């Protein structure tokens, strides 16, 4: 091999190593959601505010594998998808969050355990993300079906004149809508009040209905919005 070819090979090797190396990024978030509409739109609302205020890196990724009827898809599959995204990412995320609901999934508790074991943070809701949205307006510890939380949100959206006067899953501005009258801080307060009753060593997340840990993720994100 000639000298010119040797130098060329070394440059190519350095270039390859540079692309293969993953840089750890401080203050970076990877958020993988079960839902393709409400959840990512909600977090993108926070993402937009953070970028406008401080910049930074908050990636919201919607995993396009949700089956709301629990057929052919499970919360455990979402953990696998998150792991695959992390492996393919060009950086090392400081914070990896997985957001999913109990719905009718039987592997809910196992998925939380598996995700935690892999170093992921789990923002679970029992039964649904709509319970978290409801807490932006009122406190409740009633164990209701997810359809009933949707109905309650319908009533709230009509009461406050939000959106089209009813709750839908595709409002792009859902974060700002529910933040009416300081709704996000209200939700955090209400969620902490509810989750204070949860005894991790006594009852599994699937048995704590209603419940939500979404407030922990929201608190971490809103840290960058405080003065």
C-alpha positions, 0 to 999 in steps of 0.5 A: 500500500502506497503512502497516499493510500495509507493516509487516505485509509487513516482519514476514512478510519478517523471519520468512521470512528467520529460517526460511531462515537456517541456524545453524552448530552447533558440536559437531554431527554428522550421521551417515547410515548405509547400514544401517537396523538395526545401524549406526544402533542402534550410534551411537544408543547413543553418542548416548544416552550423550552426551546423558546426559553433556553434552547436545549434538546428534548426529543419526543418520539411517538412509537407507531405501534400502539394498539388501544385495544391491546391486540398484537401490542403490549407495553412490554413491546414499547420498552423494546422499541425504546431500547432500539431507539437508544441503540440507534441514537447518535448521542447518549441521552441523559434522561430516557422516559417511557410514557404509557397507560395501563388500558387493558394490557396485562403486562403493565407491571412487568413493563414498568419493572423491565423498563426500570431495570434498563435504566429508563424512567417510567411515566405510567398512568392507570388507567389512562393519560386522560386522568393526568389531563383531568388533574389539571382542573380537579382532584379525583381519586375515583377509579374510573374507566378511561372512557369515563375520564374522556367524558369528564374531559368533554365536560371540562372542555365545554365548561371552559370553552376549550378547543371545539368545546369537547375533548379530542386526542388530536389537539396540537395545542393540548398542553396550553389548553390544559394549562389554562388557569395554571393547570400544569402546576395544579396537575402536579399538586393533585398528582402528588396528593394522589400518589402520596397514598401509593405504597410501592411495596404493598400494591402494584401500579396496576392495582393503584387506580387511579394513579399517574407518575407523569408529574415526575417527567413534567416536573423535570421538564418544567425545571428549564422554564423556571426563572 
